[in-house]
Amino acid sequence: MVEKLNPVIELAGRILLAILFLPAGISKIGGYAGMQGYMESVGVPGIMLPLVIILEIGGGLALLVGWQTRIAAFLLAGFCLIAALLFHFQPDDQIQMILFTKNIAVAGGLLLLVATGAGRLSLDQRMKKA
């Protein structure tokens, strides 16, 4: 019974992961100067912001439709781990540590996508059949 739902569950998982990245990338466009300043305040060159935006929006869309899923998930997992360490690892700040563990957990979910792929309801699967 549950196995029949697997394609829908795989799709739902990808959608839920994409929901994290798409709005984050879009919001960085609207708050570009502030985000650039924040990045620079922790030692990350502000010139990297366009790459972050492209990764979050492009990677989020790739997860959503299941296109090049393993690559997108791998890049996003790395991004989550780097962001966790650079921006959220502050042991004295409980909120930042919650964000740190969230990023670590999301990276874990993304690595599962790297291992398993997008699933049956994806562009990756359609392209494989073609």
C-alpha positions as MATLAB code, in Angstrom:
seq = 'MVEKLNPVIELAGRILLAILFLPAGISKIGGYAGMQGYMESVGVPGIMLPLVIILEIGGGLALLVGWQTRIAAFLLAGFCLIAALLFHFQPDDQIQMILFTKNIAVAGGLLLLVATGAGRLSLDQRMKKA';
ca = [
       0.000    0.000    0.000;
       2.631    2.527    1.041;
       4.802    1.594   -1.941;
       2.031    2.749   -4.273;
       2.257    6.155   -2.603;
       6.047    6.378   -2.992;
       5.950    8.510   -6.169;
       3.634   11.007   -4.461;
       5.743   10.988   -1.292;
       8.909   11.584   -3.336;
       7.235   14.500   -5.104;
       5.972   15.934   -1.808;
       9.474   15.727   -0.336;
      10.955   17.592   -3.270;
       8.239   20.255   -3.086;
       8.786   20.754    0.640;
      12.532   21.131    0.143;
      12.015   23.538   -2.763;
       9.724   25.672   -0.593;
      12.717   26.397    1.618;
      14.991   27.650   -1.167;
      12.723   29.483   -3.622;
      11.400   32.190   -1.260;
      14.841   32.568    0.322;
      16.449   33.249   -3.039;
      13.698   35.611   -4.132;
      13.841   37.566   -0.862;
      17.572   38.098   -1.319;
      16.845   39.979   -4.556;
      14.533   42.417   -2.765;
      16.891   42.839    0.166;
      20.079   42.691   -1.865;
      22.067   45.446   -0.133;
      21.178   44.230    3.344;
      22.040   40.620    2.533;
      25.285   41.663    0.885;
      26.223   43.602    4.019;
      25.305   40.672    6.250;
      27.456   38.321    4.203;
      30.388   40.713    4.360;
      29.947   41.072    8.136;
      30.867   37.394    8.541;
      33.713   37.531    6.046;
      31.938   36.255    2.922;
      32.567   38.452   -0.132;
      29.359   40.226   -1.140;
      30.162   39.460   -4.771;
      29.076   35.873   -4.001;
      25.449   36.924   -3.480;
      24.379   36.504   -7.133;
      25.677   32.917   -7.018;
      23.700   32.282   -3.834;
      20.544   33.678   -5.422;
      21.029   31.607   -8.574;
      21.671   28.469   -6.509;
      18.654   28.955   -4.263;
      16.210   29.828   -7.038;
      17.666   27.544   -9.714;
      18.257   24.673   -7.320;
      14.819   25.120   -5.772;
      13.174   25.011   -9.192;
      15.244   21.971  -10.178;
      14.075   20.142   -7.045;
      10.496   21.199   -7.643;
      10.311   19.686  -11.119;
      12.848   16.922  -10.533;
      15.389   18.042  -13.149;
      19.083   17.279  -12.628;
      17.965   16.467   -9.104;
      21.101   14.748   -7.883;
      23.312   17.650   -8.951;
      20.958   20.310   -7.555;
      20.568   18.424   -4.277;
      24.341   17.986   -3.935;
      24.984   21.699   -4.500;
      22.193   22.732   -2.146;
      23.422   20.307    0.541;
      26.872   21.869    0.351;
      25.319   25.325    0.511;
      23.320   24.352    3.614;
      26.401   23.010    5.371;
      28.494   26.073    4.533;
      25.690   28.448    5.555;
      25.202   26.533    8.806;
      28.865   26.885    9.721;
      29.381   30.477    8.565;
      26.117   32.077    9.651;
      24.464   29.951   12.314;
      27.083   28.183   14.426;
      26.809   30.390   17.500;
      26.654   28.084   20.540;
      25.654   30.938   22.866;
      22.588   31.829   20.754;
      19.795   29.256   20.960;
      17.937   30.598   17.908;
      21.071   30.461   15.750;
      21.776   26.916   16.940;
      18.245   25.884   15.976;
      18.914   27.337   12.506;
      22.271   25.546   12.478;
      20.685   22.149   13.184;
      17.891   22.881   10.673;
      20.463   23.479    7.952;
      22.320   20.293    8.906;
      19.061   18.310    8.782;
      18.066   19.809    5.415;
      21.508   18.872    4.066;
      20.809   15.312    5.218;
      17.504   15.239    3.338;
      19.179   16.620    0.244;
      21.887   13.969    0.426;
      19.131   11.342    0.410;
      17.982   12.856   -2.886;
      21.549   12.620   -4.165;
      21.518    8.908   -3.312;
      18.025    8.035   -4.522;
      17.253   10.540   -7.261;
      14.063   12.459   -7.880;
      11.656    9.564   -8.155;
       9.041    8.590  -10.703;
       7.156   11.906  -10.865;
      10.064   13.953  -12.183;
      11.611   15.316  -15.333;
      14.658   13.165  -14.625;
      12.491   10.041  -14.891;
      10.741   11.275  -18.042;
      14.060   12.039  -19.700;
      15.417    8.625  -18.742;
      12.458    6.942  -20.460;
      12.833    9.058  -23.613;
];
